[in-house]
Structures are given as C-alpha cells and as structure tokens.
Amino acid sequence: MPPHPETWLRVTEAGLYCEPGGFFVDPTRPVDRAIITHGHSDHARPGHAHVLATPETLAIMRERMGEDRAGTTQQALGYGEALTVNGVRVWLRPAGHVLGSAQVCLEWQGSRAVVSGDYKRRHDPTCPPFEPERCDVFVTEATFALPVFRHPPAAQEIGRLLASLALFPDRTHVIGCYALGKAQRLIALLREAGWDAPIPIHGALQRLCTLYETLGVPLGPLVPATVATKDKLAGTIVLAPPSAIADRWARRLNDPVPCLASGWMRVRQRAKQGGVELPMVISDHADWPELLETCTEVEASEVWITHGREEALIHALGQQGIRGRALHLVGRGEEDAE
Amino acid sequence: MSVPAFAELLERLLFTPGRNGKVALIRQWFATQPDPDRGIGLAALAGELNFRTAKPALLRELIATRTDPVLFAMSYDYVGDLAETIALLWPEDARSNAPPPGLAEVVRTLDGAGRGEVPAIIAAWLDALDSGARLALIKLVTGGLRVGASARLAKVALAEWAGQEVGEIEEVWHGVRPPYLPLFAWLEGKGPRPDPAGQPIFRPLMLAHPLEAKDFEALHAPDWRAEWKWDGIRVQLTAGPGGRRLWSRSGEDISGSFPEIIAAMDFHAVADGELLVVRDGEVAPFADLQQRLNRKTVTAKMLKEFPAAVRLYDLLFEGEDDLRPLPFDARRARLEAWHERARPPLTSLSPLIGFGSMQELAAIRDGARAAAIEGLMLKRGDSPYTPGRVKGPWWKWKRDPLTLDCVLMYAQRGHGKRSSFYSDFTFGVWRGDELVPVGKAYSGYTDEELVWLDKWIRDHTTARFGPVREVERHLVLEVAFDAAQRSTRHKSGYALRFPRIARIRRDKPAAEADRVEAVEAIVAGSLAG
C-alpha cells in the first residue's frame, strides 16, 4: 500500500515541504531547494539557492527580482518533462493561471500529490490551458470558494467595456489590473474582440509585457501612457495597476472611466470601494464551479486547501465524499488575491 | 432583452458618479429600448412604478429550495445583501432557454397573478436570467429598487434625448402614466402633445440668479420689489376640481408628507410659496422643517411638534385663468385680492418690503439676522412669470455669509473627477484643549487651492481609515456658512448650514482658530434676531 501523502508532504513554517525529495513548493522564505508554480510574488520569492520551474516562470522571476535574486542556480523543466529527485518523481502540468504557471506533480512510492498553485479553467490566450492530473491528494487554492463566485465569460465583460466606450467615445477607459498575467490577458482578449488600436500602458506594466512578447505571446501595439497628452488618450483603453486608476497618476487621462478587472468585482460592496465605475468580472482564479469540477475531475480522495475561503469548499467537498483539509499557509493571496 | 438591458442600466447608474454620465446612460435607454419597456424603465427611474410586488420572504423561501443552507448562510454572511446573495447564488444548472422577460411583462404578469402562482413565475424568470439581471429582477419585484438617479434627472435625460425643454416635459408629466406611450409618441413627433386637462399638474418654477456686485450697480430702485428670502423649501400649491397637490421645486409630489397643507387647499388656483415650520407666527429654523421632509407617513405627534405653513409670494393661476404672462405687480395684486377672499388656512402672504433706495435696501438686508431669513428676493415689477432660471428679472440676494476659522481634522477623497483628490473636509473648533468637529465641506475652494490642499493633506497625514485621512491639527480654514444650529450630527453639538471653504488661512496658527463659544453666540444671536 503506497504511503499517504501526509507522511511525505508536510506543512512547515516555510511552506509545503517534500521530505524525501528535500525540496519545498512555493516556499515563503529563502530555502535550499524550491519548486515554483508561477511568478506571482506570493509564490515566487527571492533568495533561494536552487530553483526549479518552467522556463517561462524562471524568465519572469529573473525579470521581476533580478538575475542574482531569482535563485543561485535555476533549472528549467518544461510541461510534461519528468525528473527524479531523491526518488521522488517530479513533473509539471499547465495550470492556466498566467504564462509559465504549472501544477507541481509529485509521486513517491506509488503515492501521488498535485500542488496546483493558482489556476483557472477559462480561456486565456496568453498561456496553455489547465490539464487535470489524476492524483491521491490535490492541493488547491480557494480564493473564490463561495458559490456566489461564478465568473461570467471574459468575452462578455470585454463586450461591456467596448459598449461603454461606444457610449462615452471621448472618455479614457482605464483598467486597473495586475502587472503579471491579468494585464497581458486583457490585452490579448481585447485583440480577440477586434480592438486593434495601440494600447497605452502604465510604466509598471511595460517590462512584463515586453517579456511576454519575447516569450512568444503577441500583444499588438503598446505605447507608454505616461508621455501621451490628454487629447491623445481620448477614446483609448489604458491599462494601469489598480492603485493608479483613481489616484494622481490618472489625472493625465481624459475624463477617465475607472474600470477594474477582478473576480472580486462580482460583489457590489467590493466593487463600490475605490471609485470604480465599470467593474469587470475577469479573474485568473478558478471560480466556485471550476474548483468543484476540478477537485472531482482529478479523482483525489483528499483535497488540501492552501488559502482562501476553505470552509465552504470543505463543506461542499464533504457532500461528495471528498475529505477537505485546510493548510492555512501564511503569506498567500497577497499579490494575486486580485 | 429588456430585464438584462435594464439591469445593465441600473448597474452603470449605480457606479457612475457624474451627472452627465448618468444622463448619457439614461438617454441611451430611451433611444434603444422598445415600448412599452422603455416607459416602464422611466417609471422605475422616476419612482412612479406601482404594481403588486412580492415579499422578500418569498425570495428567501425560493432560494432555500435550491441551495444548501450552510452555503447560503456563508454566502449571505459574505455578501451582506439578501437580494444580491440570492441573485449571485441562484443555481444555473437549470438555466432555461426561455427568453428573458420584458419589464412590462413582469409588471403585467405580477399584477394579474394569483397569490399561489407568484413563486413559480418568479422562479421561472430567475432561471432565464444571468446574475446581474437576476438582481435587477429581484429588486424590481420586491419593490426595493434603489436607482442612482432622481426623477428630475430622468426627466432631464428625456428632454435632452428628445431635444425638448425639460419644462415642457414637466408641463405634461402629471397627465401621463406608465408606460407613457403618448408621451414618447409626442416626443418622437408621432403624436399630439398629451393633454393634462383636469389633472393637477406641476408648472415649472421661475428661478432667480444670485445677485453680484456688478449686477447690483445697475439696479434702479423704482423698478424693483423686495421680499424676504425664507429659509424653507420652495413649493407650488395646485388645487382645483382635478385634485390637490403640493409640489417641490423640482416637481416632486410631496403631498403625502404634508396632509394638513393639502387639507387647507380648499381653492381653485396655482400658487407659489415657501414651505416652513411656523409656531405661533414665528418661523422655526430649517432643521425643524427637515423633520417633516421625505416621510411616507406623518404621525399626529409630528403634525403637532412641527406644524407646517406656507408663505405665499406668487399666483400662477386663478381658477383656469393663467396669470403667468401678467407682470409681477399685477399678479401680486391678484394674489392679495384672492388671498383676502379665499383666506385658505395655514397660508400667509410674504410681505413686500418697502424701500426708497437700493442703499436703504442694502441696510435692511444687512440688518436681517433671523435664522429663518436667508436674505432678500428682488423681483422686477414688470416681470412675467417665466419658467426656469432667466437672468435679469429676479435676483436672490443672500445676506453675507457668517464665517468661522476652523481647523482641518479629516479629509476624504471625492468622487468622479475628484476621485484622485482629497476634496471633502471635516473641520472643527476648540472646546477647551480639544478640537470638536463642527462640519464638513466640499466646495468653495478654487482648483489651485484644491491641488494645494490635496498635497498638504498627503504630506500631513497621521492616520488612515479607508478613504479617510486624519491630518495634523495645523491648518486653519475660514469656513463660510449661512446659519448655525444645534445638532447631534457633530460632536460639537452644532451644525453649519451650507458650509464651504472661503479661504485657506496659512497665516493663522491653529491655536488661534475659533472656539465652540463663537458658534454658540451665532446660534443665540440668530434665535434672538
């Protein structure tokens, strides 16, 4: 009988630790060996000695934290390639969250655990879709684990944005979005909806957009929003970090309509905070149906929940005969809690 | 697609702070929606939609049959609003392919349904809608629609869309009913102007401009009549065979809040005046009148404690006789003669103030200190009653504002264009060694001053509470206001009326700002005056 994953995959102060392999997954403090699911800062931290991740995630880490802090040695592992670390078989599967995002699949003496990181099951032109991997223990996030969170199709939300632009053709529509993942996905979704115009972007988004293009994700013409004059920004769609859209930076825009793209926009009270005029429910996290569907699809008898609203998910999984367990990992959900 | 389209309109109105943005959204509704749904939407915006609604408890029972109680409780706890929780939680696995209901269909169906049928009807609609539309539907059928727009704004949007004067719409408004088919037909040039005959209708008011120094110099005393400017609310009294109505200045029907006035309107005329609380012939402060506003039901106690009365100053119709084209002097004569004859209870005439020269009138204005008087109204003796704000024939000449030197305590970000600026200021005066808030202002400063204040606040923040910043107690603001009154709203025990920032007193140390005793003296002085 294969050993239960809780005998070889444990929660420590630094995060999830694979004991026989001698490595951590997404550790929250500098460690000797780390496997990183994706580049968001609450998963990818600087200062590890040896880092294993997809080539895209490694590139993102180098871009965000600098060559010297992104791991003393970096080892790239493509999706579907496998290697064995001290007898633990390790391979990566796409998580569909952001470019390079991966589920870390681990197998030890016939017992299999999948650490999914953050993931979604929706269409995203900027990264390969989530691939379910059958396992004994599935480690999941629970950011949107309440049945009220059902994200509408992203194309529908883009449609609302374009309808607003048709109604207010002179006003700058400025979308608040995170620099890694959400920004590039929005740009790609806009291109799919036929928006070919140059997209002015805030300086904080520039480097990662350039990196995405280098890594083979076409984004079309992007221009800096910072140097443009007010009349040139009339009728444009501008992307900026959420903190900038209703603050001093936004004064350069032409009578702006502040928009915010996030799964939290589903709930009005959340959306009403921060002066948003056009809330757009677009998320890079699994919504409630996606969470349940994924937990069922991977056929795990146990689901471990790293962070988020674990209570509701444990309750719902229990009704399906799946045991849920809250890991209470600290330091998660800071950046990409959206 | 009309419930979903209406849902999108409500959503955008809720999140759009600016007036022009809201008007554009409502205009688009009129331009794109078919009859009769656009009229039902207009009625909903104008607060005139009446139909048989469902109780929130019914929705609660419906959702209980479709969801797990634990998950419902967790969701409700998180979302906080029952209608929104149900809308978001309503399961979509039974989503039907039925077309979404139209607004008019919802109203018609519920009006005609038997009590036992209502739950199944609403459930079938919810199955046909997405979450945003479900929320709009739930708010609609439970009568809990809160629209981020006023009836007035809806009429302004209607006027702009149709290229009409909003006054024209007001004239016919009370002769039409949802879904307003004759109104839309007329506005689109496909039908005659709706005839409000018989119905009590609101006649748009003639408004005055504030008098400025340069205008004052051009005034020739014999041409002008003066009245006190009362600190109440402007009303129009309409009574005749078709019924009796009390309208606010924007044409809102406020009859329900003032049954004693309606009961006293035993005449056939349209009169213009000021609604006040009057005790033993003395006009009470505006705060007393506020107790009576926006109430659906009026208790005997309210009627006794806050007795309302009207000071009349113009007569628009006597019987069917339209007096509006007549000059002010002729209307005034008709008003006095009519009032003498009809003697309606709870009304009195606002007296004309005699004066020999403009200088004498200025002295009268400066001497007016009673809280119920805001200043003077100047009306040309030959002015006809012209709806709207025409510059020249009528002036409002408020007395000079009172001022206090206050210390800035808190600042909050504004909305819309001002969302990046700290533009709402809470300020206080000294009570002993302690600063106590006395008011909040978000106007009066220039654009340059706002930029300066915003920077000062960012540089002198001591604490943050969400959108609010607490600042160092250093900056003195000269605050202008029209009156001070006792109030429990602020810790000082006083509130200021129409406070605005008159000047930034960078020169003045905070310790030398005014004390609460100064506010007390103002209140005491105005009560005595």
Interface residues (C-beta under 8 A of the other chain):
Chain A: L146 P147 V148 F149 R150 P152 R160 S164 L167 F168 A246 D247 R248 A250 R251 D255 P258 R266 V267 R268 Q269 A271 K272 Q273 G275 V276 E277 L278 P279 R309 E311 A312 H315 A316 Q319
Chain B: E8 R12 L14 F15 T16 P17 G21 A24 L25 Q28 T67 D68 V70 L71 M74 S75 Y78 V79 G80 D81 E84 T85 L88 L89 E92 D130 S131 R413 H415 K417 S419 S420 G466
